[in-house]
């Protein structure tokens, strides 16, 4: 999404790959694009205090997310349902915020220009340069971004539904988080729970994952304090800047 934005909309800067919301962009003021998936956990108080902050949240079928494998780590699943659901729960509380837009990955790869139009309609200050569908012809991402995306390619829906090649992983996560089935219906990814029939004769398998099944309470507390201080610093800086 960030690569599409910085390539197809006019901007004054963007990060090479990922950048914390707490990191202040260098250079002149203007439209600056950045991305850091975990920032969804910090965004609420920042949106409240920084009226120049606009956020696009990408939601994707959790089954695809929990079976996603990063090219640089071919033997490891990159996420689990616990982490996905934490982010999703936060996003659901921000849906009505005027400077927050949720976009479905599946909609983006199926009809990129329509999604681009919805972004433009929501954030009218953006100036379009190219269609999202033309991204692969004009993009020049950083080496880090290109590696994460698996190369520059046409926006395509060929990866939608690829989760069904990882049914043991899906069953393991579902048995640990049975609310997954209800959430898939709530988000419109399924009309009912009929898809669970595909798991009946499947043996669950955890597989190696970047995140543990359960949060470390001490690490969580430390992170909350650390990011709380960063949030305070961000708010103070934003208010000071608005006075000048």
Buried (B, 14 or more C-beta within 10 A) or exposed (E): BBBBBBBBBEBEBBBEBBBBBBEEBEEEEEBBBBBBEBBBBBBBEBBEBBEEBBBBBBBBBBBBBBBBEBEEEEEEBBBBBBBBBBBBEBBBEBEEBEBBBBBBBBBBBBBBEEBBBBBBEBBEEBEEEBBBBBBEEEBEBEEEBBBBBEEBEEBEBEBBEEBEEBBBBBBBBBEBBEEBBEBBEEBEBBEEEEBBEEBEEBEBEEBEBEBEEEEEEEEEEEBEEEBEEBBEEBBEEBEEEEEE
